[in-house]
């Protein structure tokens, strides 16, 4: 595929909330499939909850650290752009001190 977008999806996979099977690695398995289907030069636009530590919120979603989430793509993708939403404001840089937010990422497959 030339382009894939996943906006506020990956954090829900494997938690069983939407009828899927419980899978502690559901998000990582979905990411592996995204990595597989994007062609070299292809774009990935993705957003996920970002926090100071990776964790799951009961009956809701996961949150990832920036470092962990971006590491899942590092072998095959270049990170072209990232932005963060904290509260109702958009920021150009990650700030661990701001706590929970949404990370918005643009990756390009090598």
Residue pairs with C-beta under 8 A, 6 or more apart in sequence:
1 37
1 38
1 39
1 42
2 38
2 39
2 41
2 42
2 43
3 38
3 42
3 43
3 44
3 45
4 34
4 37
4 38
4 42
4 43
4 44
4 45
5 44
5 45
5 46
6 30
6 34
6 44
6 45
6 46
6 47
7 45
7 46
7 47
8 47
8 48
8 102
9 30
10 27
10 30
10 31
10 46
10 48
11 27
11 48
11 49
11 61
11 62
11 63
11 64
12 18
12 61
12 62
13 20
13 23
13 26
13 27
13 29
13 30
14 20
14 21
14 22
14 23
14 24
14 25
14 26
14 27
14 29
14 30
15 22
15 26
15 56
15 59
15 60
15 61
15 62
16 22
17 59
17 60
20 26
23 29
27 62
27 64
28 72
31 72
31 73
34 44
34 46
35 73
35 76
35 77
35 109
38 44
38 109
39 109
40 109
40 110
41 108
41 109
42 108
42 109
43 106
43 107
43 108
43 109
44 73
44 77
44 105
44 106
44 107
44 108
44 109
45 104
45 105
45 106
46 104
46 105
46 107
47 102
47 103
47 104
47 105
48 62
48 63
48 64
48 69
48 102
48 103
49 61
49 62
49 63
49 64
49 100
49 101
49 102
49 103
50 63
50 64
50 65
50 66
50 69
50 84
50 94
50 100
50 101
50 102
50 103
51 63
51 64
51 65
51 99
51 100
51 101
52 65
52 96
52 99
53 65
54 62
54 63
54 64
54 65
54 68
55 62
55 63
56 62
56 63
57 63
63 100
64 103
66 94
66 96
66 103
69 103
69 105
70 79
70 105
73 79
73 107
76 109
76 110
77 107
77 108
77 109
77 110
78 107
78 108
78 110
79 105
79 106
79 107
80 106
80 107
80 108
81 105
81 106
82 94
82 103
82 104
82 105
82 106
83 90
83 91
83 92
83 103
83 104
84 90
84 91
84 92
84 93
84 94
84 95
84 98
84 101
84 102
84 103
84 104
85 91
85 101
85 102
85 104
86 95
86 98
86 99
86 100
86 101
87 101
91 98
94 103
